[in-house]
Amino acid sequence: MVQIYKAPLKDMKFLIRDFINSESNKIYKNSNIEQNDLEMILDEAAKLCEEILLPINQSGDIEGCKLEHGIVSTPKGFKEAYKNFTENGWQGVSVNEKYGGQNLPYFLNMFLDEMISSSNMSFGLYPGLTSNAIEAIEKNASEDIKNLYLPKLASGEWSGTMNLTEPQCGTDLGLTKTMATPQKDGSYKLTGTKIFITCGEHDLSKNIIHLVLAKTPNAPKGIKGISLFIVPKIIPNSDGTLGENNSLECGSIEKKMGINASPTCVMHYNEATGWLIGDLNKGMKAMFIMMNGARLMVGVQGLGMAEIAYQSALHYAKERLQGRSLNGSKSLDKQADPILVHPEIRKNLLKIKTLTEGLRGLMAWTGLQVDIAKIEKDKFNKQNADDWVSLMTPIIKSFATDVGCEATNLAVQIYGGHGYIKDHGIEQLVRDARIAPIYEGTNGIQALDLVGRKMPMHTGRLLKSFFHEVKEYIEKNSFNYNLKDFMPLLIKSYTRLQQVTAFIAAEGLKDPDEAAGAAVDYLKMFALVSIGYVWTKYAEISFNKLNNDPEGFYKAKIESGKYYMTKLLPETGSLMSSILSGAKSYNKYNDEYFDLGFKI
Amino acid sequence: MIKTITVIGSGLMGSAIAAHFTNCGCKVNLLDILSKKNSNRNILAEKSIKKLLKIKPSPITLKSNIKNIIPGNIDDDLEIINESDWIIEAIVENLEIKQKLYEKIEKIMKKDLIISSNTSTIPISKLTKGRNDIFKKNFLITHFFNPPRYLKLLEIVCSEKTNQVIKEKIINFSDFYLGKSIIETKDTPGFIGNRIGIFWIERAAIEAINHNLSVEEADILIKNIFNVPKTGVFGLIDIVGLDLIPTVVKSLLENIPKNDLYKKLHKKPEIFDFMISNKFYGRKAESGFYKLVNKDGGKIKYSLNLQTKKYESSHKALIPNFNLIKKNLKQFLEIENKYSFYCRRVLLDILYYVLLIYEEISSDIISIDTAMKDGFGWKLGPFEIIDILGSDWIKNELQKEGLALPKLLNLIENKIFYKVDNNEIKYFDFIQNKYKKIKRGNGIILLSDIKKVKKPIKKISTASLWDIDDGITVFEIHSKSNTLDINTLEFLNQMIDLVSSSYKAMIIYNEGEFFSAGANLGEAMFLGNIGLESELDKILTRGQEVFTKLKYSNFPVVAAPFNLTLGGACEIVLQSNYVQAHIESYIGLPEAALGILPAWGGCKEMLSRFKNNKSIPKGPMPAILKAFEVIGSAKVSSSAHEAIQFGFLKKTDGITMNRNRLLYDAKVKALELIKDYKQPKKNNYNLPGITGFSAMKLYIDNLRSSGQISKHDQYVGETIAHVLSGGTTDINKQVDEEYISKLEKNAISKLFKKNLTIERIEHILETGKYLRN
């Protein structure tokens, strides 16, 4: 048996047709597409993922990447898959038409990325990094650079990377050492070593375009002296044809826990030629623009991993026969009942299911806000959409990747010993999913971003985009009889979140460590309430569709929602208690006490 | 009593001194030399007077004060000195010219004419050389610091001949009417302020160059080490004028003792010459160490690169471990980098210099600390800084450099200069080698003194209640920017009950940088943003309730505002039973500029104020229109005098000229009020309702159509007009205070929901500036 995955097309189409449709029309109008087109694209993407990418997921993990003489070769089948991927235009889906892309909505891109992550997370990293590079170039580079690089990147002929980390600097990029020395012709020579460079070298594309953070000789100290450079593996001529090799190389690739089919490279730059992107010393600003998008997409990976974990575990739970139901046998014709009859198995499956479906809606809504912010003319509406995205980015990145880890682990648990051995490919999911809470800013950093930056920003204006939307929804629906099992629970958790937010804001002003101490719990609480809001909306929509529900899709939504509201949302209560008790028990814990149990 | 004075010399200092005398009601003759080129013989003095109107910050508390300065020239009008009670010479810093002028004065002066010189460096013995005994008896040095309205220090130098009665008269007048903090100094070069101050400025500038710091870096360090508000060293030179420094330095160097440390360390930075030859004098020349360049409708700040001598766009300095300066200065100074090296060098040089010359320039350490605080804006004087660092630190550092220890360091017990002992604040008197009680003088109570020896009656993190004896309490706000949040309001509420049962009066007062910036808008915004409108509503309601309770409590409440007193703080002033304001009170209701309106009783109070104001015509509309003008145009007074004109203060409210006397004056008033105190009667209003609203709307619409206000201004204006006209009432109905409070609350709740209002508040919280949208 292998990993089981069918793209959740019905759920995605539900989101497109019923959940974001109130606002997505604006987007369709603006980009000359119709809802139908989107659904067809999703169908095509599903085929690609199920038929091309999924079959090489497990084999790619086992084979891994190899480095020989500075050249990285990808596992069997990856070249062909990449060719298929690029030739069908998947790389440029959301890229501007001006550069050969299709300019499709961002929320659609999130669905595509989810499918790719589910079916083959390692593969997804190659085009994923290219997308990040495209975004950074499009938003910061000069017209000349855009015209030269973007069409090739959008077609996938060339791929891209992001070079941030160095041996001595991970989260704190102010410690960057890589040096960029200006040349007379306006270019720079870059020298230094970058590590953890995803897809820094490989054999899928004809050229690899590195975006590198470096310092110029007289730059200010720390984070304010960092600039962004574009450094191609092969220096292109002005007509886009390939010129001479640049002086950079991949020194080694890491041996790692998961995502083994994507190379994680050590890159050496030895007076490599590069060009400045954006303003001098404003590299972090350029990075941050890109990082928001990248963080959302890592959240999508978490969701993708949870989805394949769910489908695999469900398949197994239905097929595996062990023991009998405590309420009398269910499958008398068989030797035993399928393990799906056991309450704990059902609860765990529903946990993954409701978290993934809820997250998918939250992400689609957030992706839509990205699209709205791009086209919205009204200043305050645009601001509100931007604020929502900035606020939700750390929440989605962190919570969805945690869900990815929890879901894959639960899947192993449902598989039991068969999950722990390699045959079914379930333990691979755990290993692959484990990177997502770490890269693009660890989840701890995401929580600090939420509490330390996003929360106080503009005196809480970002929070307004969420709190006011939910408040208005509550005011509108508090007497909706259909929602009698939903609204009281939503209101309760929402009020808790308000209280805790005010508490952290006040405590944080007195002692930043108090706010930082509560950050991870707070983020989780925020995510749970957001998803509670999504489930309540699902229920509201579904109640209106019950008269035409042949498959019971909407009925199932309502029942799933009830599970979420009663089983998962109440965790906001314990999180609140924990937060309100303050952070002193660990912040003020004596450093000496940590090792008293074993120190001699 | 001094009522008329003559100032001779109408330069920057002379005219500003003249202006400041008009602030306390004096008449001033301002004489300059005769203009021979111009047919108008008084042209020089006249021009200087006109210039006063343009100087920022303004040297006068009311524009009309300027009428009390009468121009003249020395040739035609010198006789006028005999119609004056006091003449101040503020001419060019040149001994010979001064002596010639004194000779002329001596010939015509009446016997009891008081004469003083504003010299900053020339010893009195040289000035009065050759004068007769009467002149010498009536002569002293009164050295003002620029700008005289705002810098409190006045150095007084007397000769052996100076009549003590005259001296006391000048000191008393300067203290009570000019608001000066006065120190008597010895007749030594540069007296106390400039002797140390010029040395400090030069050391700080030279060492900044030596340590390869940018002007921003040096300024932010100096600003935080010495706690000089706003400027730092280079910013200060830009204000003073670089061209003025060489004269003072030259005069100092010529007159100080041969072995003075300053002579050893003095160096004229090359960059000063470069700047002077290019006329980069500072703000008056529009380029100095900093300059502002107009670009794209905004202003861009540039600063001079001290090494390349070229202007570069100015960047905020980033100092590693910056927070340590405030948390643990000593630890900061131990860091091994150029920033700490610089601070250590400058601090050590200044403190060492003071420890070498203290006996020469002063008879006590307090005068030296006062001089640096009130003349140069330091938050702590040199001896107070030593107390913070510990004298061991200095000893150690001096030993490291192989310098002999100044004897004073070995004399002090417990290694400190100031201490609290037996509930008394004491200083080390180096003449008698013992600690003596600090005497504040009659009519001065400082809360900072009380805080050293007493515990508050009650305290929360943002406010405290103090017992200042005789049944009088002080309610002190000490939050960030002294803003009022919900907890502070609740605390005030409880304290009103406490005072009501156990004390006799409450003074609202503090000794922060300013009285209060008003309501904590950040708190309100945040609560609004997270949808906690109920909490926002609570802030509004509690504010109204507590301030009403304040006004109608069974004891008198005296507000003692100073400096910024805005919004909610102004509403405290309006609802106190009496106000004793410092002259430098910038009181106002700027709410409209933020897209809101005063809602803690501001509208209600302004309506009744103007209704009861006899200078405003009777009838329903004039008072409303006046209130509308003040609230609608977000007026903030530039002095207590102007606050009376705007109606924030009543004519019966008190004004204190000397900041140090504010609390005492307020207490005197409180003691007077507690004798058979009766709480005020509640106001009733007959308001015109919709007809009055229409009149104001017409006016607002005109402003809008002529492009003077934005659409949102128009909306805010109409909302204010709605409240002031009484909403839906009509002239025949009587409404009470609660009715207007309700209108205020509904109106502000409505405005708080507007995006443009939120944008304005966000902007001021983030930038400190008003946004026009």
Chai-1 contact restraints between the chains, C-beta under 6 A:
chainA,res_idxA,chainB,res_idxB,connection_type,confidence,min_distance_angstrom,max_distance_angstrom,comment,restraint_id
A,F380,B,N755,contact,1.0,0.0,6.0,A-B,restraint_1
A,H458,B,E762,contact,1.0,0.0,6.0,A-B,restraint_2
A,T459,B,G522,contact,1.0,0.0,6.0,A-B,restraint_3
A,T459,B,M525,contact,1.0,0.0,6.0,A-B,restraint_4
A,T459,B,F526,contact,1.0,0.0,6.0,A-B,restraint_5
A,T459,B,E762,contact,1.0,0.0,6.0,A-B,restraint_6
A,T459,B,L765,contact,1.0,0.0,6.0,A-B,restraint_7
A,G460,B,F526,contact,1.0,0.0,6.0,A-B,restraint_8
A,G460,B,N529,contact,1.0,0.0,6.0,A-B,restraint_9
A,R461,B,N529,contact,1.0,0.0,6.0,A-B,restraint_10
A,L463,B,N529,contact,1.0,0.0,6.0,A-B,restraint_11
A,L463,B,I530,contact,1.0,0.0,6.0,A-B,restraint_12
A,K464,B,N529,contact,1.0,0.0,6.0,A-B,restraint_13
A,F467,B,I530,contact,1.0,0.0,6.0,A-B,restraint_14
A,F467,B,G531,contact,1.0,0.0,6.0,A-B,restraint_15
A,H468,B,G531,contact,1.0,0.0,6.0,A-B,restraint_16
A,K471,B,G531,contact,1.0,0.0,6.0,A-B,restraint_17
A,Q498,B,I530,contact,1.0,0.0,6.0,A-B,restraint_18
A,Q498,B,L532,contact,1.0,0.0,6.0,A-B,restraint_19
A,T501,B,I530,contact,1.0,0.0,6.0,A-B,restraint_20
A,A505,B,F526,contact,1.0,0.0,6.0,A-B,restraint_21
